[in-house]
Amino acid sequence: MGIHLADMTVNKLMAKLDVQVALYNRHRSGKYSSYEGNVGTVADNLLKQQFQATIPYQVLHTDVSQVRLANHSWAYISSIIDEASKEVLAFQLSQHPDRQLITATLNELCTKLPDNAQPIIHSDQGWHYQLGYYTQKLADNHFIQSMSRKGNCHDNAPMESFFHLLKTELLDGFPPCKDLAELKSLSAQYIHYFNYQRISLKTKGMTPVEYRNHTLVA
């Protein structure tokens, strides 16, 4: 309509009129849980919900989520984000939440990080992240492993927040994707938008890539 309003003006009007954004209050597809007890190595919780990283490539978060397809099967998303910049550094999709999915995610991450990066990588206690192939991959790249406490999603809140945004901003209000190929195509467009166009107050009004470039140059 050509009307320009500051975000604080919108917030004040919403509070005055008691208006809430229904989009972000809807229940999403069922949460995927990969917890199967202690099947390998459980790392210490190094973050303890202190999500205060301001320099990119120092603290990363990873997890697996799921999305229902039109044929009622599940698609599984494995992603890694940077706590400081909010940038999505790895994003992989598969019909199976298996070793290949997690390995592909780590391989993509390694192509995005500078050579001297040795970040903390925080996850939940899902079986993927306890097994030797994963812990060895982290050790080979000098990454530091951290894990949430058992059953405490708040310990990995930045990752939970990203998956929530992905599902509400990309998928809510539309029919389910017909297959994995369609979900991959739409997700690729969203990740590009998220990294290069979507601004956030948490990144000082910059996009994730702008924040990363600004911070590392500064």
N, C-alpha and C positions, 0 to 999 in steps of 0.2 A: 504493500500500500504506500510505500515511500515515506513511512513514518520512522524517524530515528529517535530512539530512547536509550539513555544510559542504563546499564544493567541494574544499578542501584535503584533507579526510578522504577523499573519493572518489579524489583523485589519489594519496594515499599508499597506499590499498588496491589501486589498479590497479598501482602500481609494485611492491608487495609480491607480488602474484599474477601479475605479468608479463602484464597484460591490456591490450590495445590496442583502440582504437575502429576496427573494421573499416570502418565507414561512410565514414570520411575517407581510407581507403587504397585505395579502389576507383578504377579508371581511369574517367574520365568520357568523354563524347562528344568526338569529335575536335576539336582546337583550330582555330579559324578564323584564318587568316593573310591579312591584306589587304596585305601588303608586295609591291610591284611595282617596286621600285627607286626611283630619284629621278625622280618625275613632276611635281614642283613644288618648293615651298620646304621645306627641312628645317631645323627650328628647333634651337637649342642645347639641350642637356640641362641645365636650370637646377637640377634637384634633386640629381642625382648620388647617388641612393639615400639621401639624407638626409631621411627621412620623419619630420620632427620638428614639423610644424605642430600648434599647440595651440589656435589661434583659428579659428573657423569662417569660411568664405568667403574664405580666403587662398590655399589650395592645393587644387585639384580634380584628379581623375583621370578619364579617359574611355577607353573601348575598345569593341570589338565582339566578341561571342562568338556561338556557334551552338548550337542544340539540335535533335536529331533528332525529328521527329514520327512518328506511327504509320504514316503512308503513305510513310515513308522520305525525305520531303523535309526540307529544313532550314528552321528559323526562326532569324532573326538578331536579336540583342539588342544595342542600343546604350544605354549607361548612363553617367552621370556621378555620382561620389561625392565627398564632402567628406573630405579627408585627416584633419582634426582630429576631427570629430564622427562620421565614418563614415556620415553621413546620405546616403541615395540622393536626389539632387536632380533627376535625370532618368532615365527608363526608357522606352524605346520598342522596339516589336517590329515586324518586317516579314518578308515572305517573300523580300526582296531586300536585300543589303547595299549600298545605293545612296545617292545624294545626298539623296534625300527622307528616308531614315532618319536620317542625320546632322543634317540641317537641323531635323527635328522634335525631335531631342534637344536641340539648342542652343536652339530656341524654348521648349521646356519649361523649360530651365535659366533662361532670362531671366525667366520668370514667378516663379521661386523666390528669386532673389537680391535683396537690398536695393539701392536705387538707387545707392549709393556704392561697391558692391563692384567691385573690379578684380583678380580672382584670377589666379594662374597656373593654366593648364589644361594638364595633362601627358597626353600620349598616346604611342603607339608611332609608327613611321614609316609606318603604313598610308597607302595612296593617298588615302583620304578626307581625311586631316588635312594633306596637302600642297597640295591644290588651292586655287585662288584664292577660290572661294566660301566655303570654311571659314576661311581666314586672314583674309579681308576681314570676315567676320562677327565674328571675335574682335576685330579692330582697331576695328570700328564700336562695339563695346561696351567698349573699353578693357581687354580681357582680354589677358593675357600668355601667349604660347604657349611650351611646352616639349615636347621629344620625347626618348624613350628612344634609346639607341644601337641600331644595327641588330641585330636578332635577339637582344636581351637582355631577356627577360621580367622579370628581377629589377628593372629600372629602373622598372617600373610595377607593383610588387608589391601595393600596396593594391587596385588594380583586379583583378588576378589573384585575390587573396584573396576579394574580394566575389563574383566569378563562381563560384569554387569553393564558397563557402557556399550560394549560390543553387541550384546544381545538386545539391549533396548534401542540403541541408535541405528543398528543395521537391520535387525530382524523383526522387531515388534511392529505389529499392525499389518504385516504382509503374510501371505501364505507361506508355509514351510518350503524350503528349497527342494526342488524335485530330486536332486541327487548331489553327490559329493562335488562333482565338477561345477555345478552352479554355485554351491556354497564357497568353493575355492575362488571363483571369479569375483563374487560379491565381496568376499573377505579381503582379497588383494586390493580392491578399490578402497575399502574402508581403512585398511592399514595405511595406505598412502595418504588418505585424507587425515587420519589420526596423527601421523607423524609430521606432515608438512603443512597442514591447514588448520587443524583444531587447536585453538588457543586455550589456555587455562590460567586461572588466577594463581594456581600452585607453581606455575612456571613463569610468573611475573608478566602475564599477558602475552607470552610468546608460545609458538608451537614447540613441540619437543625437539625438533631438529634445530630451530632457531636458538632455543635455550642451550642445547649442547654446544653449538658453535660459539655462541656468545660467552659461555662459561669457560670453555677450554682456551679460547683466545685471551680472555681477560686474565 
